[in-house]
Amino acid sequence: MRISRTRKAVRSAVAVVLFFSLGLTVGGAQNAGDGSSEQQPQDVGVLLKGPEYGERLPFLQPNAIEHYSGRYAFRDREITVYYTERDILRLEEWESAVCGAVQLYRLPLPESEGQEDPAGGWEVYFFRNGSYVLFFGFDGELNCTFVIRFLQRFDYFRSVRNLPSKRPPFPAVVE
């Protein structure tokens, strides 16, 4: 009985936080024409799906790398984030890409037109932070704003998480 009350309280707290977060975002949209610097709704990333468990990263061939992935909507684009605790060595041909103080590496696209593109036309970037690796998949060019905001929220949730689950704490909202 006590566990169900705790779950209800947590669900209620999450609903209140999301309600006020979305309310503030909508309020910012109403002030868009008055020169205020509040965040616009399209400037907020929303987790559409995940985290989902997988056993193969689609852009590294062949592999059996266990991971979790989450799909986000951000600025009318889709971004997929892959998380693994497996040690992945960065290859020399992965090009350096910098987002502020964040070091990323872009995985190469197929060299020839006839070669299969395992990333499905997406640009994929590698990020390592000690005990975990993230890959960011963009349906267009690299979006540093999303990467920086995602990493801040993700690292915060990893630091306060006190759960036995191995599922990564993908933030529901990236702002």
Buried (B, 14 or more C-beta within 10 A) or exposed (E): EEEEEEEEEEEEEEEEEEEEBBEEBEEBBEEEEEEEEBEEEEBBBBBEEBBEEBEBBBBBEEBEBBBBBBBBBBBEBBBBBBBBEEEBEBEEEBEEBEBEEBBBBBBEBEEEEEEEEBBEEBBBBBBBEEEBBBBBBBEEEBBBBBBBBBBEBBEEBEEEEEEEEEEBBBBBBBB
